[in-house]
Amino acid sequence: MFYRVLILIVAIILIFSVEQKSFSLDIVYPKKNNVTINSKSTFFIGSADKDKPLIINNEKVAVHPSGGFAKTVKLTPGENTFIIKSGDKTLVYKIIRPKGTHPSKIRQNKFIVYPERKSAIVNNQNSPLRSTPIDEGINRISHLQKDIPLILDGEQGNFYRVYLGDDTYGWILKSQVKIIPENIKPVEIKKYEIFDDGEFYVINIELSGKTPWEIDASNPIKIKLYNTQTPDNMFTINFDRQKYFGKKNLIGYNANFDGNNLIVKLRKPLKIDKKKPLKQVKITIDAGHGGHEYGAIGCLGDKEKDVMLQYAKVLKDELQSRGADVTMTREDDSYIGLQDRVDFTNKYDSSIFISLHGNALPDALDPISNNGTEIYYYYPQARPIAGFIMASMVGELGAKNHGIIQRSFAVVRNTNALAILLEIGYLINPEDNSKIIDSAYREKTIKAIANGIENYINSQR
């Protein structure tokens, strides 16, 4: 009897101590004191005792029931001093905003036309051929293999302009190519064939040499070959999407040269089990960041890399329970390069790739007003699955739809699979942070993601 009473008392003390959990004043961001930030505003993120007033420069700051807080502050040129008080603890932070700094005018490099065209070859694997001379954004025409010859007719800034055909041009970074003395001749289209290898529709195009290419995944799917022996120096193969795919979504594709043959592979529609839609569907789950790359740090000090690894493991179990064939880019606290994540997915031959993240913000934005779920994609074929997952998360979790956005992130520039990057919520927002690290919310989130994937698969039946 005595031991039972003792155990009961200990249990009550433990419960009481958990309920009364409090935080001493801790600043997560800025990451260090006496920091220089070139912005009109920044924010303080951290934790404090919710039962004690939190004051920053004589202004009261709301503390979330979890203990997390976020507060945007203005910065004037020069030294800015912030006195932060919580109970009997005081911290003094100094942030320097450089004086006399104004948004620099973007220097407009002039386009220089060459009197005679130059020849070059691509010297790096997967070099982006772009539609504009800007090294970012949604402007990639294709990713060129090493040793593909190019014709250059001018330059602008760090870019060469690539002649592709009559009134058709691309741009490539100067660092991605090597100038050669030989003249490049247009390639001959010898023949091409389309066949079914079981998992892919394959278009095998036999050429007299390598040449730049582009795939337009609309309907029909257009495979464009440039610098060819045709009247306008361009040759297009139209692949009847309606005939081969019906109303089903294009899942993924890839194109690579094998010798002088360009091999284009279009993944066939999935064979869907009516009772178990995810059965044998290959899915790669990518826990964002890892190792020395922490990612975002939450108000309560949680690291994105650790939180997302927990989510990834639970999602793997959930999808496997529904019959999916699942692998993870990392299953421990390892650093994995961005391209390595893509290569891993392609080697595994996945149909779906999901990268899990917790969101953050640059200095000039407000971590309180920014909250909710965001999903990023690059290629149009990935947009529908993002929509199904977002609808599921909004409907089942009540999550705020903060947008389905097209962005040129490395891990979603993966044409072999439907690739998305899912920002579950904002780790730097106190409310989102408290939800994301809650185990019950994690379970509900995983169910919602899995349901979204399953709903998408069912839509393709």
C-alpha positions as CSV (number, residue, x, y, z in Angstrom):
1,M,0.0,0.0,0.0
2,F,2.8,2.4,0.9
3,Y,4.6,1.8,-2.4
4,R,1.3,2.4,-4.3
5,V,0.8,5.7,-2.6
6,L,4.4,6.7,-3.2
7,I,4.2,5.8,-6.9
8,L,1.0,7.9,-7.1
9,I,2.6,10.9,-5.5
10,V,5.6,10.7,-7.8
11,A,3.3,10.4,-10.8
12,I,1.4,13.5,-9.7
13,I,4.7,15.4,-9.2
14,L,5.9,14.5,-12.7
15,I,2.6,15.5,-14.3
16,F,2.6,18.8,-12.4
17,S,6.2,19.5,-13.4
18,V,5.4,18.8,-17.1
19,E,2.3,21.1,-17.0
20,Q,4.3,23.8,-15.3
21,K,7.2,23.6,-17.7
22,S,8.8,27.0,-18.2
23,F,11.6,28.4,-20.2
24,S,14.4,30.8,-19.2
25,L,14.9,33.6,-21.6
26,D,16.7,32.2,-24.7
27,I,17.3,33.9,-28.1
28,V,17.4,31.6,-31.1
29,Y,17.7,34.3,-33.7
30,P,19.7,36.4,-34.3
31,K,22.1,33.5,-33.8
32,K,24.7,35.7,-32.1
33,N,25.0,39.1,-30.5
34,N,26.8,42.1,-32.1
35,V,25.7,40.9,-35.6
36,T,25.5,43.0,-38.8
37,I,22.2,42.8,-40.7
38,N,21.7,44.8,-43.8
39,S,17.9,45.2,-43.7
40,K,15.2,47.7,-42.6
41,S,13.9,45.1,-40.1
42,T,14.7,41.8,-38.5
43,F,13.2,39.6,-35.8
44,F,13.9,38.1,-32.5
45,I,12.9,34.4,-32.1
46,G,13.3,32.3,-28.9
47,S,11.6,31.1,-25.7
48,A,10.7,32.7,-22.4
49,D,8.6,32.0,-19.3
50,K,5.0,32.4,-20.4
51,D,4.0,33.4,-16.9
52,K,6.4,36.4,-16.9
53,P,6.2,39.6,-18.9
54,L,8.5,39.6,-21.9
55,I,9.6,43.1,-22.8
56,I,11.8,44.2,-25.8
57,N,12.8,47.9,-25.7
58,N,9.8,48.8,-23.4
59,E,7.3,47.0,-25.7
60,K,5.5,43.9,-24.3
61,V,5.8,40.8,-26.5
62,A,3.3,38.0,-26.5
63,V,4.6,34.6,-25.4
64,H,2.9,31.5,-26.8
65,P,1.6,29.0,-24.3
66,S,4.4,26.7,-25.5
67,G,7.0,29.3,-24.4
68,G,8.0,30.4,-27.9
69,F,7.9,33.9,-29.2
70,A,8.7,36.0,-32.3
71,K,9.0,39.7,-32.6
72,T,9.8,41.9,-35.6
73,V,11.9,44.9,-34.9
74,K,13.0,47.9,-37.1
75,L,16.6,48.7,-37.8
76,T,18.0,52.1,-38.4
77,P,21.4,52.7,-40.0
78,G,24.2,52.3,-37.4
79,E,24.1,50.5,-34.1
80,N,20.7,49.3,-32.8
81,T,20.5,48.3,-29.1
82,F,17.7,46.0,-27.8
83,I,17.1,45.4,-24.1
84,I,15.2,42.1,-23.6
85,K,13.7,41.4,-20.2
86,S,11.8,38.4,-18.9
87,G,11.3,38.2,-15.1
88,D,14.6,39.0,-13.5
89,K,16.7,38.1,-16.5
90,T,17.9,40.8,-18.9
91,L,19.8,40.4,-22.3
92,V,21.2,43.2,-24.3
93,Y,21.6,42.7,-28.0
94,K,23.4,45.0,-30.5
95,I,22.6,44.8,-34.2
96,I,24.4,46.9,-36.7
97,R,22.8,48.0,-39.9
98,P,25.4,49.4,-42.3
99,K,25.1,53.1,-42.9
100,G,24.7,54.5,-46.4
101,T,23.6,51.3,-47.9
102,H,21.0,51.4,-50.6
103,P,19.7,48.7,-52.9
104,S,22.4,48.6,-55.5
105,K,21.3,49.2,-59.1
106,I,21.5,46.0,-61.1
107,R,24.1,46.5,-63.8
108,Q,22.6,45.9,-67.2
109,N,25.2,44.1,-69.2
110,K,25.0,44.9,-72.9
111,F,24.6,42.1,-75.4
112,I,27.7,41.8,-77.6
113,V,27.2,40.2,-81.1
114,Y,30.1,38.2,-82.4
115,P,31.1,39.1,-86.0
116,E,31.5,35.4,-86.5
117,R,29.9,32.5,-84.6
118,K,32.1,30.5,-82.2
119,S,32.1,26.8,-81.4
120,A,32.1,25.4,-77.9
121,I,31.4,22.1,-76.0
122,V,29.8,21.6,-72.7
123,N,32.4,20.8,-70.1
124,N,30.1,20.0,-67.1
125,Q,27.5,17.3,-66.7
126,N,23.9,18.6,-66.4
127,S,24.7,22.1,-67.4
128,P,21.6,24.3,-67.5
129,L,20.6,25.7,-70.9
130,R,18.5,28.7,-70.1
131,S,16.0,30.9,-71.9
132,T,17.4,34.1,-70.3
133,P,20.9,35.2,-69.2
134,I,19.9,34.9,-65.5
135,D,21.4,32.2,-63.3
136,E,18.2,31.5,-61.4
137,G,14.4,31.1,-61.7
138,I,12.1,29.1,-63.9
139,N,14.1,29.6,-67.1
140,R,15.7,26.2,-67.8
141,I,15.3,24.8,-71.3
142,S,17.1,21.6,-70.5
143,H,20.1,20.1,-68.7
144,L,22.9,19.3,-71.2
145,Q,25.4,16.4,-70.9
146,K,29.1,16.9,-71.0
147,D,30.6,17.2,-74.6
148,I,27.5,18.4,-76.3
149,P,28.6,20.9,-79.0
150,L,27.1,24.4,-79.1
151,I,27.2,27.4,-81.5
152,L,27.7,30.7,-79.8
153,D,26.7,34.0,-81.5
154,G,27.3,36.5,-78.7
155,E,27.6,37.1,-75.0
156,Q,26.1,39.1,-72.2
157,G,27.7,39.3,-68.7
158,N,28.6,35.8,-67.6
159,F,26.6,34.1,-70.3
160,Y,27.1,33.1,-73.9
161,R,24.1,33.1,-76.2
162,V,23.6,29.8,-77.9
163,Y,22.3,29.7,-81.4
164,L,19.7,26.9,-81.6
165,G,17.8,27.7,-84.9
166,D,16.1,30.5,-86.8
167,D,15.2,33.1,-84.3
168,T,15.7,30.6,-81.4
169,Y,18.3,31.0,-78.8
170,G,19.4,29.8,-75.4
171,W,21.9,31.0,-72.8
172,I,24.6,29.1,-70.9
173,L,27.1,30.2,-68.3
174,K,30.6,30.8,-69.7
175,S,32.0,28.6,-67.0
176,Q,30.0,25.6,-68.3
177,V,31.6,25.5,-71.7
178,K,34.9,25.4,-73.5
179,I,35.6,27.3,-76.7
180,I,37.0,25.0,-79.5
181,P,38.5,25.9,-82.9
182,E,36.4,23.4,-85.0
183,N,33.3,24.5,-86.8
184,I,30.2,22.8,-85.6
185,K,27.9,21.4,-88.4
186,P,24.2,20.8,-88.1
187,V,23.4,17.2,-87.2
188,E,21.5,14.7,-89.4
189,I,18.3,13.0,-88.1
190,K,18.9,9.5,-89.3
191,K,15.8,7.8,-87.8
192,Y,13.8,7.5,-84.7
193,E,11.5,4.8,-83.2
194,I,9.0,4.6,-80.4
195,F,8.6,1.4,-78.3
196,D,7.3,0.1,-75.0
197,D,9.9,-1.4,-72.7
198,G,7.3,-2.4,-70.0
199,E,7.8,0.6,-67.6
200,F,8.6,3.4,-70.1
201,Y,7.6,4.6,-73.5
202,V,11.0,5.0,-75.2
203,I,11.8,7.3,-78.1
204,N,15.2,6.4,-79.6
205,I,16.5,9.1,-81.9
206,E,19.5,8.2,-84.0
207,L,21.6,11.3,-84.9
208,S,24.9,12.0,-86.7
209,G,26.1,13.7,-83.5
210,K,25.1,15.2,-80.2
211,T,23.1,18.4,-80.2
212,P,21.0,20.6,-77.8
213,W,17.4,19.4,-77.1
214,E,14.3,20.4,-75.2
215,I,11.2,18.6,-74.0
216,D,7.8,20.4,-73.9
217,A,5.6,18.2,-71.8
218,S,2.3,19.7,-73.0
219,N,0.0,17.9,-75.4
220,P,1.3,16.6,-77.6
221,I,4.6,16.1,-75.9
222,K,7.2,17.8,-78.1
223,I,10.8,16.6,-78.3
224,K,12.7,19.5,-79.9
225,L,16.2,19.0,-81.4
226,Y,18.3,22.0,-82.3
227,N,21.0,22.7,-84.9
228,T,19.7,20.1,-87.2
229,Q,19.9,19.7,-91.0
230,T,16.3,21.0,-91.5
231,P,15.1,24.3,-93.1
232,D,14.9,26.2,-89.8
233,N,17.6,24.2,-88.0
234,M,15.0,22.6,-85.7
235,F,13.4,19.2,-85.7
236,T,10.3,18.3,-83.6
237,I,8.9,14.9,-82.7
238,N,5.3,15.0,-81.5
239,F,4.4,12.3,-79.0
240,D,0.6,11.9,-78.8
241,R,0.0,12.2,-75.1
242,Q,-3.8,11.5,-75.4
243,K,-3.1,8.3,-77.3
244,Y,-0.6,6.9,-74.8
245,F,-1.8,8.4,-71.5
246,G,-5.4,9.3,-72.0
247,K,-6.5,11.7,-69.3
248,K,-3.8,10.5,-66.9
249,N,-1.0,12.7,-65.7
250,L,2.5,12.4,-67.0
251,I,4.6,11.1,-64.1
252,G,8.1,11.6,-65.2
253,Y,10.6,11.5,-68.0
254,N,14.3,11.7,-68.7
255,A,16.5,12.3,-71.8
256,N,20.2,11.4,-72.2
257,F,22.6,10.7,-75.0
258,D,23.9,7.2,-75.5
259,G,26.6,7.8,-78.0
260,N,24.9,9.8,-80.7
261,N,21.5,8.5,-79.9
262,L,19.2,10.6,-77.8
263,I,17.1,8.3,-75.6
264,V,13.9,9.8,-74.2
265,K,12.0,7.8,-71.7
266,L,8.5,8.7,-70.6
267,R,7.2,6.8,-67.6
268,K,4.1,4.8,-68.3
269,P,1.0,5.4,-66.2
270,L,1.0,3.5,-62.9
271,K,-0.8,0.2,-62.6
272,I,-3.2,0.9,-59.7
273,D,-4.6,-1.6,-57.4
274,K,-8.2,-0.8,-56.7
275,K,-8.2,-2.0,-53.1
276,K,-4.7,-0.8,-52.3
277,P,-3.8,2.2,-54.5
278,L,-0.3,2.6,-53.2
279,K,0.7,-1.0,-53.7
280,Q,4.2,-1.2,-55.2
281,V,4.3,2.5,-55.9
282,K,7.9,3.6,-55.5
283,I,8.2,6.6,-53.3
284,T,11.4,8.4,-52.0
285,I,11.1,10.4,-48.8
286,D,13.7,13.1,-48.3
287,A,14.3,14.5,-44.7
288,G,15.6,18.0,-45.4
289,H,19.1,19.0,-44.3
290,G,21.2,16.8,-42.0
291,G,24.7,16.6,-40.4
292,H,26.3,20.0,-40.2
293,E,23.4,21.6,-42.1
294,Y,20.8,22.3,-39.4
295,G,18.2,24.0,-41.5
296,A,15.8,26.3,-39.6
297,I,15.9,26.5,-35.8
298,G,12.5,26.7,-34.1
299,C,11.5,29.1,-31.4
300,L,12.1,26.4,-28.8
301,G,15.5,25.4,-30.2
302,D,14.4,22.4,-32.3
303,K,16.6,21.8,-35.4
304,E,14.8,21.3,-38.7
305,K,17.1,18.4,-39.6
306,D,16.0,16.5,-36.5
307,V,12.3,17.3,-36.6
308,M,12.0,16.4,-40.3
309,L,13.9,13.1,-39.8
310,Q,11.2,12.1,-37.3
311,Y,8.5,13.0,-39.8
312,A,10.2,11.1,-42.6
313,K,10.5,7.9,-40.5
314,V,6.8,8.0,-39.6
315,L,5.8,8.8,-43.1
316,K,7.8,5.8,-44.4
317,D,6.0,3.5,-41.9
318,E,2.6,4.9,-42.9
319,L,3.2,4.6,-46.7
320,Q,4.6,1.1,-46.3
321,S,1.6,0.0,-44.3
322,R,-0.5,1.0,-47.4
323,G,1.7,-1.1,-49.7
324,A,4.1,1.5,-51.1
325,D,7.7,0.6,-51.9
326,V,9.5,3.3,-49.9
327,T,13.1,4.4,-49.4
328,M,14.6,7.4,-47.7
329,T,17.5,9.6,-48.8
330,R,18.8,9.5,-45.2
331,E,17.7,7.6,-42.1
332,D,20.1,9.2,-39.7
333,D,21.8,12.5,-39.0
334,S,23.9,12.5,-42.2
335,Y,24.7,15.3,-44.6
336,I,23.5,14.5,-48.1
337,G,24.2,16.8,-51.0
338,L,21.3,18.1,-53.1
339,Q,22.3,16.4,-56.3
340,D,23.0,13.2,-54.4
341,R,19.3,13.2,-53.2
342,V,18.1,13.5,-56.8
343,D,20.6,10.8,-58.0
344,F,19.5,8.5,-55.2
345,T,15.8,8.9,-56.3
346,N,16.6,8.3,-59.9
347,K,18.7,5.3,-59.1
348,Y,15.9,3.8,-57.1
349,D,13.6,4.6,-60.0
350,S,10.9,6.3,-57.8
351,S,7.7,7.6,-59.2
352,I,7.2,10.1,-56.4
353,F,9.7,12.2,-54.4
354,I,8.7,14.2,-51.3
355,S,11.2,16.4,-49.5
356,L,10.1,17.4,-46.0
357,H,11.0,20.7,-44.5
358,G,10.1,23.3,-41.8
359,N,10.0,26.8,-43.0
360,A,11.9,30.0,-42.1
361,L,12.1,33.6,-43.4
362,P,14.6,36.2,-44.4
363,D,15.1,39.2,-42.1
364,A,12.8,41.7,-43.8
365,L,9.6,39.5,-43.3
366,D,7.4,38.9,-40.3
367,P,7.4,35.5,-38.7
368,I,4.0,36.1,-37.0
369,S,2.0,36.9,-40.1
370,N,3.7,34.1,-42.1
371,N,2.4,30.7,-41.2
372,G,0.9,27.6,-42.7
373,T,1.9,25.0,-45.2
374,E,3.7,25.6,-48.5
375,I,4.4,23.1,-51.3
376,Y,7.0,23.8,-54.0
377,Y,7.3,22.1,-57.4
378,Y,9.3,22.8,-60.6
379,Y,7.8,20.8,-63.5
380,P,4.1,21.1,-64.3
381,Q,3.5,17.4,-64.0
382,A,4.2,17.6,-60.3
383,R,1.6,20.3,-59.7
384,P,-1.4,18.0,-59.4
385,I,0.0,15.8,-56.6
386,A,1.0,19.0,-54.7
387,G,-2.7,20.1,-55.0
388,F,-4.0,16.8,-53.6
389,I,-1.6,16.8,-50.6
390,M,-2.4,20.5,-49.9
391,A,-6.1,19.8,-50.0
392,S,-5.7,16.9,-47.6
393,M,-3.6,18.9,-45.1
394,V,-6.0,21.8,-45.2
395,G,-9.1,19.6,-44.8
396,E,-7.7,17.2,-42.2
397,L,-5.5,19.5,-40.2
398,G,-7.0,22.8,-40.7
399,A,-3.6,24.0,-41.9
400,K,-3.4,27.3,-43.6
401,N,-2.8,27.0,-47.4
402,H,0.3,29.3,-47.8
403,G,0.6,28.5,-51.4
404,I,1.6,25.9,-54.0
405,I,4.5,27.6,-55.7
406,Q,6.7,26.9,-58.7
407,R,10.4,27.3,-57.7
408,S,13.7,26.2,-59.1
409,F,14.9,24.2,-56.1
410,A,17.5,21.6,-56.8
411,V,15.6,18.6,-55.4
412,V,12.4,19.3,-57.3
413,R,14.2,19.7,-60.7
414,N,13.8,16.0,-61.0
415,T,12.0,14.9,-64.2
416,N,12.2,11.2,-63.4
417,A,9.7,11.5,-60.6
418,L,6.8,13.7,-59.5
419,A,9.0,15.8,-57.2
420,I,7.7,18.2,-54.5
421,L,9.2,20.0,-51.5
422,L,6.7,20.2,-48.6
423,E,7.1,23.0,-46.0
424,I,4.9,21.5,-43.2
425,G,4.9,24.8,-41.3
426,Y,7.0,27.7,-40.1
427,L,9.4,26.6,-37.3
428,I,10.0,30.3,-36.6
429,N,6.3,30.9,-36.0
430,P,5.4,30.1,-32.3
431,E,2.0,28.6,-33.1
432,D,3.3,26.5,-36.1
433,N,6.4,25.5,-34.1
434,S,4.4,24.2,-31.2
435,K,2.2,22.1,-33.6
436,I,5.1,20.7,-35.6
437,I,7.0,19.3,-32.6
438,D,3.9,17.8,-31.1
439,S,3.8,14.0,-31.6
440,A,0.0,13.9,-32.0
441,Y,0.1,16.6,-34.7
442,R,2.9,14.8,-36.4
443,E,0.8,11.6,-36.6
444,K,-2.2,13.6,-38.1
445,T,0.1,15.3,-40.5
446,I,1.5,12.0,-41.8
447,K,-1.9,10.6,-42.3
448,A,-2.9,13.7,-44.2
449,I,0.1,13.5,-46.5
450,A,-0.4,9.8,-47.1
451,N,-4.1,10.4,-47.9
452,G,-3.2,13.2,-50.3
453,I,-0.8,10.9,-52.2
454,E,-3.4,8.1,-52.2
455,N,-6.1,10.5,-53.5
456,Y,-3.8,11.6,-56.3
457,I,-3.1,8.0,-57.3
458,N,-6.8,7.2,-57.2
459,S,-7.4,10.2,-59.5
460,Q,-5.2,8.5,-62.1
461,R,-7.2,5.2,-62.1
